[in-house]
Amino acid sequence: MGLPEESVIVVCPNPRCSREIEEPILLTNLSVSPAEQYDACPHCFIKLEPKTPVRQEEIVEKPVSTPPKQAVLEEAKESGSQVLRKVEDLILDSNRLQEKERKTSDCPQDFGYLANRPKDAPIPQECLFCPKMVDCMLKAGK
């Protein structure tokens, strides 16, 4: 018989999860630039600290320590606020693009006129040749 195999078991630092993890997942966080990869709990997806191998016999004897609840909450708040900032930036960029479309269009009507016009109103002649006709017809916000 050989030496016992070293296995790595990590306890999830999330106080609501606290599960023992033998095989963490590799998570890619695309909400930050550049994208960040790290080992995560497969149940709650919280970031796991770097692991060190321990022998199976040592696991039973070692008390499990979890980070303070406040530290976990602060980390969750920080990652949530980063996502919120990214979403706000995307909304602002979208609004700027829509405003630019309105200003650069040679159309005598407002962008979205075809989507908002009465159903029995005729389509203006200049709209029939406009490259943005389909977008104008499908514009949300009717």
Summary of the structure (lengths in Angstrom):
residues: 142
radius of gyration: 27.4
end to end distance: 75.3
largest distance: 87.9
contacts: 292
relative contact order: 0.11
helix: 39%
strand: 12%
